[in-house]
Each structure stands twice: as C-alpha cells, then as structure tokens.
Amino acid sequence: MSVTYTAVLPAREHTVDVLTRLLAAERARRGPRSGTRALSCRDQAILILRWFLDGTRMRQVARDNKISASTGYDYLHEASTCSPPAHRVCTGLCSRRRPPVMTM
C-alpha cells in the first residue's frame, strides 16, 4: 500500500524553463524519431530536478513517470552531458543537493 501526495520542488520556474530549452535543443541536435521519447522535455527537466534537489530515488521518479529506472538514468545522463550550459545547471544543482536522510 502506498500514499499519494503532491510535492513542490524548491526550484524557480525559470530554472525549469532553462533546462527544458537546453534539453529541447539537444533533442533537436540528435534528431530522434517522432514519438520515440517517453517524456516531454519539461517532464524530463522535472525528473532531473527531483533527483538533484529532493534526492528522490530514481526508482520512485521513474515509477511516477511510468518509465523504467534505466530510462530515467538515461534521461539524467543525457542532461548532464548534452551541453556545457546544461552541465553547469546540473552541477550547480548537485552542489546544493541535500544530504540523504538517515533513518533507523
């Protein structure tokens, strides 16, 4: 049994927009076939931000987006390597990432 809830990311809308544009430019550069991507650029940006800022496990982020964890990691890797500006956004977010919560 699981509990569903809505969360808010500690990120500005501008950050999501910038990352979305960078991802869209990378997709245009790579030229994937139409309809082959599981997530839109905006959904991919939110997936990345959830992973970096909230420390949400990839398994959970992937489940929430109805994709496999390996696809989630592919999307994460794509964002960190697609272009220098996207890499800087991701690296900057990673440096602010909260440490994992320890439970006993």
PyMOL CGO cylinders between C-alpha atoms (Angstrom):
from pymol import cmd
from pymol.cgo import CYLINDER

trace = [
    CYLINDER, 0.00, 0.00, 0.00, 1.28, 3.48, -0.77, 0.3, 1, 1, 1, 1, 1, 1,
    CYLINDER, 1.28, 3.48, -0.77, 0.24, 7.04, -0.05, 0.3, 1, 1, 1, 1, 1, 1,
    CYLINDER, 0.24, 7.04, -0.05, -0.06, 9.54, -2.90, 0.3, 1, 1, 1, 1, 1, 1,
    CYLINDER, -0.06, 9.54, -2.90, 0.80, 13.18, -2.31, 0.3, 1, 1, 1, 1, 1, 1,
    CYLINDER, 0.80, 13.18, -2.31, 1.68, 16.32, -4.21, 0.3, 1, 1, 1, 1, 1, 1,
    CYLINDER, 1.68, 16.32, -4.21, 5.04, 17.96, -3.63, 0.3, 1, 1, 1, 1, 1, 1,
    CYLINDER, 5.04, 17.96, -3.63, 6.63, 21.27, -4.59, 0.3, 1, 1, 1, 1, 1, 1,
    CYLINDER, 6.63, 21.27, -4.59, 10.22, 21.45, -5.80, 0.3, 1, 1, 1, 1, 1, 1,
    CYLINDER, 10.22, 21.45, -5.80, 12.47, 24.09, -4.26, 0.3, 1, 1, 1, 1, 1, 1,
    CYLINDER, 12.47, 24.09, -4.26, 13.30, 25.48, -7.71, 0.3, 1, 1, 1, 1, 1, 1,
    CYLINDER, 13.30, 25.48, -7.71, 12.28, 28.56, -9.64, 0.3, 1, 1, 1, 1, 1, 1,
    CYLINDER, 12.28, 28.56, -9.64, 10.15, 28.23, -12.75, 0.3, 1, 1, 1, 1, 1, 1,
    CYLINDER, 10.15, 28.23, -12.75, 12.99, 29.93, -14.64, 0.3, 1, 1, 1, 1, 1, 1,
    CYLINDER, 12.99, 29.93, -14.64, 15.32, 27.01, -13.80, 0.3, 1, 1, 1, 1, 1, 1,
    CYLINDER, 15.32, 27.01, -13.80, 12.83, 24.52, -15.22, 0.3, 1, 1, 1, 1, 1, 1,
    CYLINDER, 12.83, 24.52, -15.22, 12.38, 26.65, -18.34, 0.3, 1, 1, 1, 1, 1, 1,
    CYLINDER, 12.38, 26.65, -18.34, 16.14, 26.97, -18.94, 0.3, 1, 1, 1, 1, 1, 1,
    CYLINDER, 16.14, 26.97, -18.94, 16.71, 23.25, -18.50, 0.3, 1, 1, 1, 1, 1, 1,
    CYLINDER, 16.71, 23.25, -18.50, 13.71, 22.48, -20.74, 0.3, 1, 1, 1, 1, 1, 1,
    CYLINDER, 13.71, 22.48, -20.74, 15.11, 24.67, -23.53, 0.3, 1, 1, 1, 1, 1, 1,
    CYLINDER, 15.11, 24.67, -23.53, 18.55, 23.07, -23.24, 0.3, 1, 1, 1, 1, 1, 1,
    CYLINDER, 18.55, 23.07, -23.24, 17.04, 19.59, -23.43, 0.3, 1, 1, 1, 1, 1, 1,
    CYLINDER, 17.04, 19.59, -23.43, 14.89, 20.57, -26.43, 0.3, 1, 1, 1, 1, 1, 1,
    CYLINDER, 14.89, 20.57, -26.43, 17.97, 21.92, -28.23, 0.3, 1, 1, 1, 1, 1, 1,
    CYLINDER, 17.97, 21.92, -28.23, 19.84, 18.69, -27.54, 0.3, 1, 1, 1, 1, 1, 1,
    CYLINDER, 19.84, 18.69, -27.54, 16.95, 16.59, -28.84, 0.3, 1, 1, 1, 1, 1, 1,
    CYLINDER, 16.95, 16.59, -28.84, 16.81, 18.72, -31.99, 0.3, 1, 1, 1, 1, 1, 1,
    CYLINDER, 16.81, 18.72, -31.99, 20.56, 18.26, -32.44, 0.3, 1, 1, 1, 1, 1, 1,
    CYLINDER, 20.56, 18.26, -32.44, 20.32, 14.47, -32.03, 0.3, 1, 1, 1, 1, 1, 1,
    CYLINDER, 20.32, 14.47, -32.03, 17.20, 14.24, -34.18, 0.3, 1, 1, 1, 1, 1, 1,
    CYLINDER, 17.20, 14.24, -34.18, 15.29, 11.36, -32.56, 0.3, 1, 1, 1, 1, 1, 1,
    CYLINDER, 15.29, 11.36, -32.56, 12.38, 9.88, -34.47, 0.3, 1, 1, 1, 1, 1, 1,
    CYLINDER, 12.38, 9.88, -34.47, 9.00, 11.38, -33.66, 0.3, 1, 1, 1, 1, 1, 1,
    CYLINDER, 9.00, 11.38, -33.66, 7.14, 9.60, -30.87, 0.3, 1, 1, 1, 1, 1, 1,
    CYLINDER, 7.14, 9.60, -30.87, 10.14, 7.68, -29.55, 0.3, 1, 1, 1, 1, 1, 1,
    CYLINDER, 10.14, 7.68, -29.55, 10.61, 9.63, -26.32, 0.3, 1, 1, 1, 1, 1, 1,
    CYLINDER, 10.61, 9.63, -26.32, 8.73, 8.60, -23.18, 0.3, 1, 1, 1, 1, 1, 1,
    CYLINDER, 8.73, 8.60, -23.18, 8.81, 12.08, -21.61, 0.3, 1, 1, 1, 1, 1, 1,
    CYLINDER, 8.81, 12.08, -21.61, 8.49, 15.61, -22.89, 0.3, 1, 1, 1, 1, 1, 1,
    CYLINDER, 8.49, 15.61, -22.89, 11.47, 17.93, -22.38, 0.3, 1, 1, 1, 1, 1, 1,
    CYLINDER, 11.47, 17.93, -22.38, 9.63, 19.63, -19.50, 0.3, 1, 1, 1, 1, 1, 1,
    CYLINDER, 9.63, 19.63, -19.50, 8.85, 16.32, -17.81, 0.3, 1, 1, 1, 1, 1, 1,
    CYLINDER, 8.85, 16.32, -17.81, 12.48, 15.29, -18.25, 0.3, 1, 1, 1, 1, 1, 1,
    CYLINDER, 12.48, 15.29, -18.25, 13.62, 18.57, -16.68, 0.3, 1, 1, 1, 1, 1, 1,
    CYLINDER, 13.62, 18.57, -16.68, 11.32, 17.98, -13.69, 0.3, 1, 1, 1, 1, 1, 1,
    CYLINDER, 11.32, 17.98, -13.69, 12.59, 14.40, -13.35, 0.3, 1, 1, 1, 1, 1, 1,
    CYLINDER, 12.59, 14.40, -13.35, 16.16, 15.72, -13.26, 0.3, 1, 1, 1, 1, 1, 1,
    CYLINDER, 16.16, 15.72, -13.26, 15.33, 18.42, -10.74, 0.3, 1, 1, 1, 1, 1, 1,
    CYLINDER, 15.33, 18.42, -10.74, 13.53, 15.97, -8.46, 0.3, 1, 1, 1, 1, 1, 1,
    CYLINDER, 13.53, 15.97, -8.46, 16.55, 13.71, -8.49, 0.3, 1, 1, 1, 1, 1, 1,
    CYLINDER, 16.55, 13.71, -8.49, 19.06, 16.53, -7.88, 0.3, 1, 1, 1, 1, 1, 1,
    CYLINDER, 19.06, 16.53, -7.88, 17.14, 18.74, -5.45, 0.3, 1, 1, 1, 1, 1, 1,
    CYLINDER, 17.14, 18.74, -5.45, 14.95, 16.35, -3.49, 0.3, 1, 1, 1, 1, 1, 1,
    CYLINDER, 14.95, 16.35, -3.49, 17.23, 13.34, -3.61, 0.3, 1, 1, 1, 1, 1, 1,
    CYLINDER, 17.23, 13.34, -3.61, 14.28, 11.23, -4.73, 0.3, 1, 1, 1, 1, 1, 1,
    CYLINDER, 14.28, 11.23, -4.73, 15.34, 7.72, -5.65, 0.3, 1, 1, 1, 1, 1, 1,
    CYLINDER, 15.34, 7.72, -5.65, 15.42, 7.10, -9.38, 0.3, 1, 1, 1, 1, 1, 1,
    CYLINDER, 15.42, 7.10, -9.38, 13.20, 4.06, -8.92, 0.3, 1, 1, 1, 1, 1, 1,
    CYLINDER, 13.20, 4.06, -8.92, 10.47, 6.30, -7.47, 0.3, 1, 1, 1, 1, 1, 1,
    CYLINDER, 10.47, 6.30, -7.47, 10.93, 9.10, -10.01, 0.3, 1, 1, 1, 1, 1, 1,
    CYLINDER, 10.93, 9.10, -10.01, 10.76, 6.56, -12.82, 0.3, 1, 1, 1, 1, 1, 1,
    CYLINDER, 10.76, 6.56, -12.82, 7.64, 4.93, -11.38, 0.3, 1, 1, 1, 1, 1, 1,
    CYLINDER, 7.64, 4.93, -11.38, 5.95, 8.32, -11.08, 0.3, 1, 1, 1, 1, 1, 1,
    CYLINDER, 5.95, 8.32, -11.08, 6.66, 8.97, -14.77, 0.3, 1, 1, 1, 1, 1, 1,
    CYLINDER, 6.66, 8.97, -14.77, 5.73, 5.42, -15.88, 0.3, 1, 1, 1, 1, 1, 1,
    CYLINDER, 5.73, 5.42, -15.88, 9.20, 4.69, -17.24, 0.3, 1, 1, 1, 1, 1, 1,
    CYLINDER, 9.20, 4.69, -17.24, 11.88, 2.19, -16.27, 0.3, 1, 1, 1, 1, 1, 1,
    CYLINDER, 11.88, 2.19, -16.27, 14.66, 3.19, -13.89, 0.3, 1, 1, 1, 1, 1, 1,
    CYLINDER, 14.66, 3.19, -13.89, 17.22, 2.60, -16.65, 0.3, 1, 1, 1, 1, 1, 1,
    CYLINDER, 17.22, 2.60, -16.65, 15.34, 5.06, -18.90, 0.3, 1, 1, 1, 1, 1, 1,
    CYLINDER, 15.34, 5.06, -18.90, 15.32, 7.53, -16.01, 0.3, 1, 1, 1, 1, 1, 1,
    CYLINDER, 15.32, 7.53, -16.01, 19.08, 7.21, -15.65, 0.3, 1, 1, 1, 1, 1, 1,
    CYLINDER, 19.08, 7.21, -15.65, 19.45, 7.62, -19.43, 0.3, 1, 1, 1, 1, 1, 1,
    CYLINDER, 19.45, 7.62, -19.43, 17.49, 10.87, -19.24, 0.3, 1, 1, 1, 1, 1, 1,
    CYLINDER, 17.49, 10.87, -19.24, 19.60, 12.04, -16.29, 0.3, 1, 1, 1, 1, 1, 1,
    CYLINDER, 19.60, 12.04, -16.29, 22.83, 11.21, -18.11, 0.3, 1, 1, 1, 1, 1, 1,
    CYLINDER, 22.83, 11.21, -18.11, 21.59, 12.93, -21.28, 0.3, 1, 1, 1, 1, 1, 1,
    CYLINDER, 21.59, 12.93, -21.28, 21.02, 16.16, -19.36, 0.3, 1, 1, 1, 1, 1, 1,
    CYLINDER, 21.02, 16.16, -19.36, 24.42, 16.13, -17.70, 0.3, 1, 1, 1, 1, 1, 1,
    CYLINDER, 24.42, 16.13, -17.70, 26.28, 15.53, -20.97, 0.3, 1, 1, 1, 1, 1, 1,
    CYLINDER, 26.28, 15.53, -20.97, 24.13, 17.25, -23.59, 0.3, 1, 1, 1, 1, 1, 1,
    CYLINDER, 24.13, 17.25, -23.59, 25.77, 20.67, -23.48, 0.3, 1, 1, 1, 1, 1, 1,
    CYLINDER, 25.77, 20.67, -23.48, 28.04, 22.80, -21.30, 0.3, 1, 1, 1, 1, 1, 1,
    CYLINDER, 28.04, 22.80, -21.30, 25.17, 25.05, -20.09, 0.3, 1, 1, 1, 1, 1, 1,
    CYLINDER, 25.17, 25.05, -20.09, 23.04, 22.07, -19.06, 0.3, 1, 1, 1, 1, 1, 1,
    CYLINDER, 23.04, 22.07, -19.06, 26.05, 20.51, -17.37, 0.3, 1, 1, 1, 1, 1, 1,
    CYLINDER, 26.05, 20.51, -17.37, 26.58, 23.74, -15.38, 0.3, 1, 1, 1, 1, 1, 1,
    CYLINDER, 26.58, 23.74, -15.38, 22.90, 23.80, -14.35, 0.3, 1, 1, 1, 1, 1, 1,
    CYLINDER, 22.90, 23.80, -14.35, 23.07, 20.17, -13.21, 0.3, 1, 1, 1, 1, 1, 1,
    CYLINDER, 23.07, 20.17, -13.21, 26.44, 20.59, -11.49, 0.3, 1, 1, 1, 1, 1, 1,
    CYLINDER, 26.44, 20.59, -11.49, 25.20, 23.69, -9.67, 0.3, 1, 1, 1, 1, 1, 1,
    CYLINDER, 25.20, 23.69, -9.67, 22.12, 21.81, -8.51, 0.3, 1, 1, 1, 1, 1, 1,
    CYLINDER, 22.12, 21.81, -8.51, 24.18, 18.83, -7.44, 0.3, 1, 1, 1, 1, 1, 1,
    CYLINDER, 24.18, 18.83, -7.44, 26.36, 21.01, -5.22, 0.3, 1, 1, 1, 1, 1, 1,
    CYLINDER, 26.36, 21.01, -5.22, 23.19, 22.23, -3.43, 0.3, 1, 1, 1, 1, 1, 1,
    CYLINDER, 23.19, 22.23, -3.43, 21.67, 18.77, -3.13, 0.3, 1, 1, 1, 1, 1, 1,
    CYLINDER, 21.67, 18.77, -3.13, 20.55, 17.93, 0.36, 0.3, 1, 1, 1, 1, 1, 1,
    CYLINDER, 20.55, 17.93, 0.36, 22.29, 15.03, 2.09, 0.3, 1, 1, 1, 1, 1, 1,
    CYLINDER, 22.29, 15.03, 2.09, 20.25, 11.85, 2.37, 0.3, 1, 1, 1, 1, 1, 1,
    CYLINDER, 20.25, 11.85, 2.37, 18.08, 11.48, 5.44, 0.3, 1, 1, 1, 1, 1, 1,
    CYLINDER, 18.08, 11.48, 5.44, 19.30, 8.77, 7.77, 0.3, 1, 1, 1, 1, 1, 1,
    CYLINDER, 19.30, 8.77, 7.77, 16.60, 6.57, 9.28, 0.3, 1, 1, 1, 1, 1, 1,
    CYLINDER, 16.60, 6.57, 9.28, 16.89, 3.89, 11.89, 0.3, 1, 1, 1, 1, 1, 1,
]
cmd.load_cgo(trace, "trace")
